[in-house]
């Protein structure tokens, strides 16, 4: 991870000392009508980051956290994959948040691309992310980072506003490992 040319911003891996600022960023700047932020789930996810079971890439401007993308590996999305690709670790993006006064400057996409590079190093062949169907800002960030929509479904428990639907997206990092997807033009 590196500094951005011409700016006093440093991209760093999330570490235990970042957890309080990361928690504040998620709940202060990530909370909106579209985002599902269960207190217990976020607390558990942050504990996983602190203990090295999940990861994050952070943007620090003069030492202050201005954005973050958190991510990890699992097999929770196997049902989207062809049988021969199931059971292999998949990347997933949990949180993507930029401080409100920095939104619209490309930080979300930059951080998401950095997270994709880290997930590829961790061995993920494909990465999944989801959002509220109507969250246009997240949709734009995901598209800019190369994600493709694969399913939208009713999800009123997590999405009580608007359409009440979740859109799942993926980015195939290693098409050779998922030949059935390559044959469909994905990747």
C-alpha positions in Angstrom: 0.0 0.0 0.0 1.3 3.4 -0.8 0.9 7.2 -0.6 -1.2 8.8 -3.3 1.0 11.1 -5.5 0.7 14.8 -4.6 -1.5 14.2 -1.6 -0.9 13.7 2.1 -2.9 10.5 2.0 -1.4 7.1 2.9 -3.1 3.8 2.2 -2.4 1.3 5.0 -3.6 -2.1 6.2 -6.0 -2.0 9.1 -4.4 -2.9 12.4 -5.7 -3.2 16.0 -4.9 0.4 16.8 -7.2 1.5 14.0 -10.3 -0.3 15.3 -11.8 2.7 17.3 -11.5 5.1 14.4 -12.8 2.5 11.9 -15.8 1.8 14.1 -16.5 5.5 14.3 -16.2 5.9 10.6 -18.5 3.0 9.8 -21.3 4.2 12.2 -20.8 8.0 11.7 -20.3 8.2 8.0 -21.6 4.8 6.8 -25.0 5.1 8.4 -27.7 6.0 5.9 -31.0 4.8 4.6 -29.4 2.2 2.3 -26.8 0.6 4.6 -27.4 -2.3 6.9 -25.1 -1.9 10.0 -26.1 -4.3 12.7 -24.2 -3.3 15.9 -23.3 -6.9 16.9 -22.2 -7.9 13.3 -20.0 -4.8 13.0 -18.4 -5.4 16.4 -17.7 -9.0 15.5 -16.3 -8.0 12.1 -14.0 -5.4 13.7 -12.8 -8.1 16.2 -12.0 -10.3 13.3 -9.9 -7.5 11.8 -8.1 -6.9 15.1 -7.3 -10.6 15.3 -6.2 -11.1 11.7 -9.3 -13.1 10.5 -10.5 -10.3 8.3 -8.8 -7.3 6.7 -9.1 -3.7 5.8 -7.4 -1.0 3.8 -7.6 2.5 5.1 -6.9 5.9 3.7 -5.2 8.2 6.3 -5.0 11.9 5.5 -2.4 13.5 7.8 -3.1 10.7 10.2 -6.9 11.0 10.1 -9.0 8.2 8.8 -10.9 9.4 5.7 -12.0 6.1 4.2 -11.9 2.3 4.6 -12.8 -0.9 2.8 -13.0 -4.1 5.0 -12.9 -7.6 3.5 -12.2 -11.2 4.1 -12.4 -14.7 2.7 -15.2 -17.3 3.0 -17.3 -19.7 1.0 -20.7 -18.1 1.7 -21.3 -17.4 -2.0 -20.7 -20.9 -3.4 -24.2 -21.0 -4.7 -23.2 -18.4 -7.3 -20.4 -20.5 -8.6 -20.2 -23.6 -10.9 -19.9 -26.9 -9.0 -16.2 -27.3 -9.8 -15.3 -23.9 -8.3 -17.3 -24.3 -5.0 -15.4 -24.7 -1.7 -12.5 -22.5 -2.7 -12.1 -19.3 -0.7 -13.9 -16.3 -2.2 -13.4 -12.7 -1.3 -16.1 -10.6 0.1 -16.2 -6.9 0.8 -18.0 -6.1 4.1 -17.8 -2.4 4.5 -16.8 0.4 2.1 -17.0 3.9 3.7 -15.6 7.3 2.9 -15.9 10.2 5.3 -18.8 12.4 4.2 -16.6 15.5 3.4 -14.4 13.3 1.1 -17.2 11.6 -0.8 -17.2 12.0 -4.6 -13.4 12.2 -4.9 -12.8 8.6 -5.9 -11.5 7.3 -2.6 -14.1 4.6 -2.4 -13.1 3.2 -5.8 -9.4 3.5 -5.0 -9.8 1.7 -1.7 -12.0 -1.0 -3.3 -9.3 -1.6 -6.0 -6.7 -1.9 -3.3 -8.8 -4.4 -1.4 -9.2 -6.4 -4.6 -5.5 -6.6 -5.0 -5.1 -7.7 -1.4 -7.8 -10.4 -1.9 -6.1 -11.7 -5.0 -2.8 -12.0 -2.9 -4.8 -14.0 -0.4 -5.9 -16.4 -3.1 -9.4 -15.3 -3.9 -10.5 -16.1 -7.5 -13.7 -14.1 -7.2 -14.9 -11.3 -4.9 -18.5 -10.6 -3.9 -20.1 -7.4 -2.6 -23.7 -6.4 -2.1 -25.7 -3.2 -1.7 -29.2 -1.9 -1.5 -30.6 -2.0 -5.0 -31.3 1.7 -5.0 -27.9 2.8 -3.5 -26.6 4.6 -6.6 -23.4 5.9 -5.0 -22.4 2.4 -4.0 -23.4 1.1 -7.4 -21.2 3.6 -9.2 -18.2 2.8 -6.9 -18.7 -0.9 -7.5 -18.9 -0.5 -11.3 -15.9 1.8 -11.4 -13.9 -1.0 -9.6 -15.1 -3.6 -12.1 -17.9 -5.3 -10.3 -20.8 -6.8 -12.3 -24.3 -7.2 -10.9 -25.4 -10.9 -10.8 -28.6 -11.0 -8.7 -31.2 -8.7 -7.1 -33.5 -10.3 -4.6 -36.1 -9.3 -1.9 -34.4 -8.7 1.4 -36.7 -6.6 3.6 -34.9 -7.7 6.8 -31.7 -6.0 5.8 -33.3 -3.5 3.4 -36.4 -2.0 5.1 -36.4 1.2 2.9 -37.1 1.8 -0.8 -37.4 -1.3 -2.8 -36.3 -3.6 0.0 -34.0 -5.4 -2.3 -30.3 -6.4 -2.3 -28.1 -6.5 -5.3 -25.2 -8.9 -5.3 -22.2 -8.1 -7.5 -19.0 -9.9 -8.2 -15.6 -9.4 -9.8 -13.7 -12.4 -11.2 -10.0 -12.0 -10.4 -8.8 -15.3 -11.9 -10.9 -16.4 -14.9 -8.6 -19.4 -15.4 -9.7 -20.8 -12.1 -13.4 -20.5 -13.0 -13.6 -21.7 -16.6 -17.3 -22.0 -16.6 -17.5 -18.3 -15.9 -15.0 -17.5 -18.6 -17.1 -19.4 -21.1 -20.0 -17.1 -20.2 -17.9 -14.0 -20.9 -17.4 -13.1 -17.2 -14.1 -11.9 -16.0 
